Amino acid sequence: MALKYTKENIALGFYILYFLAAGICYELFPGDAENPNMGIALMYLFIPISLVYFMNHLIRQLFGKKNYAKCMLIHGVAWVALFILLFLFSTGKK
């Protein structure tokens, strides 16, 4: 079964790879009291990158001919997961 390069698969792949990269950086580059953990820094950098990607899909949904509703749902689920992870990591270190 071959994987098709649909807009939904690309959006899902982006989020999966980004979360995996942040998780690997979290384990490989730990922070201390003065320097932030690299994985957490990537998670905070993820917010504006993801917003730009969402705005791209929103504009294409509003003014294009294709349906991007599934992509926007993927964005929403990824943002919920992001905020849950950031909340857990910020409260777990105290």
N, C-alpha and C positions, 0 to 999 in steps of 0.2 A: 504494500500500500504506500503510494507516494504522497508526500506532504505537499499540498498546494500552497502557493504563496498568495493567500488571500489577505485582505486588509485586517481581518480579525486575527489571523495567525501571526501576522507581523506585529500587531499591537501586543498580543499575548506573549510572543517571543521576546519583545523588547522588555516587558515587565519581568519576565522570568529571568532573563539574562542579567538585568540590572539588580534584581534582588539577590541572585547568586553571586554576582561580583561584590556587592556590598557585604554579603555574609562571609565571603572569603577574605575580604579586606578587614572585616571585624575580627576574624581569628588571627590573621597574619600580622596585622599592624595594631597592636593594642595601644591604647592611650594611657596617660597618667593624669595627675592633677593639673598639669600645665598644658598638655597637648590633648586634643580630642582624639577619640578613636577614629580611624580612617573609615570604617564601615558606617559609623553614625554620621560622619561628615558627608559621605556619599548619599546617605538617606536624605539629609537636608538639601543637598545639591539636586537630588531627584525631584523635589517639588517644583522648581521653575521649569526644569526640562519637561516634566510630565504635563505641566500647564500649557506649555507651547504646543506639545503634541496633541493635547485635548482640543485646544483652540483650532488647530489645523483640521481636526475631524469635525468640530462643530461648524466651522465655515463651510466645509464640504457638504455637511448634512443640510445646512440651510440654503446654500446656493448651488449645489450640485444635483446631479441626477441619481446618484447612488445613495443607498441607505447606510448610514454609519451609526445606527442606534446600538448595535452589538458592540461596536468599538467603544462607544461612550459608556456602555455598561461595564466593559472591561476596565476602563479608566476609573470608574467609580469604585469597583471592587478593589483595585490596586491601591487607591487612595485610602480606603478604609483599612486595608492591611498595613499600609505604611504608617498611618497614625496609631494603630494598635501597637505595632512594633516599636515605634518611637516612644510611646507612653510606657510600654513594658521595660524598655532599656533605660529610660530616664528614672523610673521609680525603683528599678532593681538594684541600682548602684548605691543607694543611700544606706 
